[in-house]
Amino acid sequence: MLDNVIDINYYAVEKARNANMRHRPVGMGVMGFQDCLHMMRVPFASQECVNFADTSMEAVCYYAYLASTELAEERGHYASYKGSLWDRGILPQDSIKLLAEERGGYLEQDLSSAMDWTPVRERIAKFGMRNSNCVAIAPTATISNIIGVSACIEPTFQNLYVKSNLSGEFTEINGYLVRDLKARDLWDEVMIADLKYFDGSLTKIDRIPNDLRDIYATAFEVSPSWLVEAASRRQKWIDQAQSLNIYMAGASGKKLDETYKLAWLRGLKTTYYLRTTSATHTEKSTSKTGALNAVAVDGGMSASAKAAAPVAPVAPVAAAAPVAAVAAAEEDGEACYLRPGDDGFEECEACQ
């Protein structure tokens, strides 16, 4: 279908039409990577995730290139095929050696393989390729929302958020998380209030077991190094590039330097947006007095607090404020939530 689009597409610029007809590039991608990890019970920040990124993308690219050479047998190879890397028997994973030579050895990229690429190489040598490019991982944000899966290769942004469109506002929650909480008898009104207060983050909710915290860690709770490592294992199979957002909580010059140097060393062709958390946030309250929701700052309600404060069936119960009583005057105080000794305080550059 992608190859057919090249022929039936409308081109407003003649140069674009000529280039497409001559090179016939397409960019097939993936989405729902995080859904797969949830189904396999694998945390994003793990070596198992990195290995799955490798083997899954190898399979996608294997059959994409195989399909293109099958189309070449049926319809002929693209016009500029002669002299290309494909024509010279150089597949994307082979080009890593060329990159290492060009850099003088400054490249640390895994070269392992799980499939036998000999049949693909033989077919390309015999029939050529129908498309100069075949695979590119696009962001897929909008279509992923429509289909109901996670976007491309992204980790979960939030386990609980509000999505707005022309039809109104809709509360979205991670269904896999709800399923697991119900299975462990943890899904109740207090848990709902906790998830609302912490924007779906599980790190400060004491009742959540550690294994669930790892599996449902959100994008800003996963070290960017894991994103880069997984992307590096994908990159060796992809003939184009991938949309890779870098998520960084408490961004600093040091973290940026380390992350982007690692991406270069691991052979990534490019990265996409750098997304960071803001230095300020809006206090969640149930009234104009700034009274906090029924969730303690140190992570959920303790057993004694739960016994002393019954849960209302509809709205969260206003519990004792964790830092004495929150005065109305404090609503106009400093908005920054970082304090000396907090994680990321030394690296924060917002107040400099």
C-alpha positions in Angstrom: 0.0 0.0 0.0 2.8 2.4 0.8 4.4 1.7 -2.5 1.1 2.3 -4.3 0.8 5.7 -2.6 3.8 7.0 -4.5 2.0 6.4 -7.8 -1.4 7.7 -6.9 -0.4 10.6 -4.6 -1.0 14.3 -5.6 2.2 16.3 -5.9 2.0 20.1 -5.7 5.7 20.4 -6.7 7.1 18.7 -9.8 10.5 18.2 -8.1 8.8 16.2 -5.3 7.1 14.0 -7.8 10.3 13.3 -9.8 12.2 12.5 -6.6 9.5 10.1 -5.3 9.2 8.3 -8.7 13.0 8.0 -9.0 13.8 6.8 -5.4 10.4 5.5 -4.3 11.1 6.0 -0.5 8.5 4.9 2.1 8.7 5.0 5.9 6.9 2.2 7.7 7.0 2.6 11.5 5.7 1.0 14.7 3.6 2.0 17.7 2.4 0.3 20.9 5.9 -0.6 22.1 5.0 0.2 25.7 1.8 -1.9 25.5 4.0 -4.9 24.6 6.2 -4.3 27.6 3.1 -4.1 29.9 1.8 -7.4 28.4 5.2 -9.1 29.0 5.5 -7.6 32.5 8.8 -5.9 31.5 9.9 -2.5 32.9 11.1 0.1 30.4 14.2 0.7 32.5 15.6 -2.8 32.1 17.9 -4.9 30.0 15.0 -7.1 29.0 13.4 -4.0 27.4 16.6 -3.2 25.5 16.8 -6.8 24.2 13.1 -6.7 23.1 13.7 -3.4 21.3 16.5 -5.2 19.4 14.7 -8.4 18.4 11.3 -6.8 17.7 12.8 -4.2 15.3 15.0 -6.8 13.7 11.9 -8.8 12.8 10.0 -5.7 11.5 12.9 -4.6 9.3 13.6 -8.1 8.1 10.1 -8.5 6.7 9.9 -4.9 5.4 13.1 -5.3 3.3 11.9 -8.8 2.2 8.6 -7.3 1.1 10.4 -4.6 -0.9 12.5 -7.1 -2.7 9.4 -9.1 -3.5 7.8 -6.0 -5.0 11.0 -5.4 -6.9 10.6 -8.9 -8.4 7.1 -8.1 -9.4 7.4 -4.5 -10.5 11.1 -3.8 -10.9 13.6 -2.0 -8.7 13.5 1.8 -8.2 15.2 3.9 -10.9 18.3 5.0 -8.9 19.0 1.5 -7.5 22.3 1.0 -9.3 25.2 1.9 -7.2 23.2 2.3 -4.0 24.1 0.6 -0.7 21.4 -2.0 -1.4 23.0 -2.7 -4.8 26.5 -3.0 -3.1 25.1 -5.6 -0.6 25.3 -3.2 2.3 22.3 -3.5 4.6 21.7 -1.0 7.5 23.4 -3.3 10.1 26.4 -3.5 7.8 26.7 0.3 7.6 27.7 0.4 11.3 31.2 -0.8 10.3 31.4 2.1 7.8 30.4 4.6 10.5 33.0 3.2 12.9 35.7 3.6 10.2 34.6 7.1 9.5 34.8 8.1 13.2 38.1 6.3 13.8 36.5 3.9 16.2 34.4 6.2 18.3 31.3 4.0 18.2 30.0 1.5 20.7 27.0 -0.2 19.1 25.8 -3.7 19.6 26.1 -5.9 16.4 24.3 -9.1 17.5 21.6 -10.7 15.4 18.8 -13.2 16.1 17.7 -14.0 12.5 19.3 -15.5 9.4 19.6 -12.6 6.9 21.0 -14.7 4.1 17.7 -15.2 2.2 17.1 -11.4 2.3 20.6 -10.7 1.0 20.3 -13.2 -1.8 17.0 -11.8 -3.0 18.2 -8.3 -2.9 21.3 -9.3 -5.0 19.0 -11.1 -7.5 16.0 -8.7 -7.7 17.0 -5.5 -6.1 14.8 -3.3 -4.0 11.5 -1.6 -4.9 12.1 1.2 -2.4 15.2 3.2 -1.6 14.1 3.5 2.0 11.6 1.4 3.9 11.5 1.9 7.6 11.2 5.1 9.8 9.6 5.4 13.2 7.4 8.4 13.3 5.8 10.0 16.4 2.3 8.5 15.7 0.9 10.6 18.6 -2.5 11.3 17.0 -3.2 8.0 15.4 -2.1 6.1 18.5 -4.7 8.1 20.5 -7.3 7.1 17.9 -6.4 3.5 18.0 -5.9 3.4 21.7 -2.3 2.3 22.1 0.9 3.9 23.3 2.7 6.2 20.8 5.5 4.7 18.7 8.4 3.6 21.0 7.6 6.0 23.8 7.3 5.1 27.5 4.1 6.0 29.2 3.9 9.7 29.6 1.4 9.6 32.5 -0.8 6.8 33.9 -3.6 9.3 34.4 -4.3 12.4 32.3 -7.0 14.5 30.8 -7.3 14.6 27.0 -9.2 17.5 25.3 -10.7 17.7 21.8 -13.7 19.2 20.1 -16.0 16.7 21.8 -14.9 17.7 25.3 -12.5 16.6 28.0 -11.9 12.9 28.7 -10.0 11.3 31.6 -7.6 8.7 30.3 -6.0 6.1 32.7 -3.6 3.2 32.1 -5.9 0.2 31.8 -3.1 -2.3 32.5 -2.4 -0.5 35.8 -6.1 -0.6 36.8 -6.2 -4.3 36.0 -3.1 -5.1 38.2 -4.4 -2.9 41.0 -7.7 -4.7 41.0 -6.0 -8.1 40.9 -4.1 -7.2 44.1 -7.2 -5.7 45.8 -5.7 -2.2 45.8 -8.3 -0.4 43.6 -10.4 1.7 45.9 -11.4 5.4 46.4 -8.2 6.2 48.3 -6.1 4.8 45.4 -8.1 6.9 43.0 -7.5 10.0 45.1 -3.8 9.1 45.3 -3.4 8.7 41.5 -5.2 12.0 40.9 -3.0 13.9 43.3 0.2 12.5 42.0 -0.8 12.7 38.3 -0.7 8.9 37.9 2.8 8.5 39.3 3.2 5.6 41.6 6.6 6.5 43.2 5.1 8.2 46.3 2.2 5.9 46.9 3.4 3.5 49.7 0.8 0.8 49.0 2.0 0.2 45.5 4.4 -2.9 45.4 7.9 -2.2 43.9 7.4 -4.5 40.9 4.3 -2.4 39.8 6.3 0.8 40.4 9.0 -0.5 38.0 6.5 -1.7 35.3 4.4 1.4 35.4 7.2 4.0 35.8 6.3 7.0 33.6 8.6 8.7 31.1 10.2 11.2 33.5 10.8 8.4 36.0 12.9 6.4 33.5 16.5 7.4 33.1 17.1 8.8 29.6 20.1 6.4 29.2 17.6 3.5 28.9 15.8 5.3 26.1 19.1 5.8 24.3 20.2 2.2 24.8 17.0 0.8 23.4 17.1 3.2 20.5 20.6 2.2 19.7 19.6 -1.5 19.4 16.8 -0.5 17.0 18.9 1.8 15.0 21.2 -0.8 13.6 18.2 -2.4 11.7 16.5 0.8 10.5 17.5 2.3 7.1 16.3 5.7 8.0 15.9 7.0 11.6 13.5 7.0 14.6 11.5 9.6 16.4 13.1 9.5 19.9 12.0 11.9 22.5 14.4 12.4 25.4 12.6 12.8 28.8 14.6 14.3 31.5 13.4 15.2 35.0 15.5 18.0 36.6 17.5 18.8 33.5 20.9 20.2 33.9 23.9 20.9 31.6 25.7 17.9 33.0 22.7 15.5 32.2 22.2 17.0 28.8 25.9 16.6 28.0 26.0 13.0 29.2 22.8 12.0 27.4 23.6 13.4 24.0 27.1 12.1 24.1 25.8 8.7 24.8 23.4 8.9 21.9 26.2 9.9 19.6 28.5 7.1 20.9 25.7 4.5 20.5 25.2 5.4 16.8 21.9 7.2 16.8 21.3 9.2 13.7 19.1 11.8 15.4 16.9 12.5 18.5 13.5 14.2 18.5 12.2 16.6 21.2 13.9 17.1 24.6 11.1 17.1 27.1 11.7 18.3 30.7 9.6 18.8 33.8 8.9 22.4 34.8 10.4 23.9 37.9 6.9 24.9 39.2 3.6 23.3 39.6 0.1 24.2 40.7 -0.9 23.1 44.1 -3.9 20.7 44.0 -6.6 21.8 46.5 -10.3 21.1 47.2 -11.1 24.7 48.1 -9.9 28.2 47.9 -8.2 27.9 51.2 -5.6 25.5 49.6 -6.5 22.5 51.7 -4.8 19.5 50.3 -6.5 16.3 49.0 -6.6 13.3 51.2 -3.1 12.1 50.2 0.0 12.6 52.3 3.0 14.1 50.6 5.2 11.1 51.7 3.1 8.7 49.7 -0.6 7.8 50.2 -2.4 7.5 53.5 -0.9 5.4 56.3 -2.9 2.7 58.0 -3.7 4.8 61.0 -4.8 7.7 58.8 -7.0 5.4 56.8 -8.6 4.2 60.0 -9.1 7.7 61.3 -10.4 9.3 58.1 -13.2 7.4 56.4 -13.4 7.7 52.6 -16.2 9.6 51.0 -18.0 7.8 48.2 -17.7 10.6 45.7 -15.1 13.3 46.5 -11.7 12.8 48.3 -11.8 13.6 52.0 -9.8 16.6 53.1 -7.3 15.1 55.5 -4.9 16.8 57.9 -2.4 18.9 56.0 1.1 17.3 55.9 2.9 20.5 56.8 0.7 22.0 59.5 -2.4 23.8 58.2 -1.9 25.3 54.8 -2.9 29.0 55.2 -4.7 30.9 52.6 -1.9 33.3 52.4 0.5 30.6 51.2 -1.4 30.5 47.9 0.4 33.6 46.9 3.8 32.2 48.0 6.6 30.8 45.9 5.5 28.3 43.2 8.8 26.4 43.0 8.4 23.0 44.7 12.1 22.2 45.0 13.8 22.8 48.4 17.4 22.4 49.6 18.2 18.7 49.9 15.5 17.6 47.3 16.6 15.5 44.3 17.5 17.8 41.4 17.8 20.9 43.6 21.5 21.5 42.8 21.0 20.9 39.1 17.9 23.2 38.7 18.8 26.3 36.7 15.4 28.0 36.8 16.2 30.4 39.6 19.7 31.3 38.5 
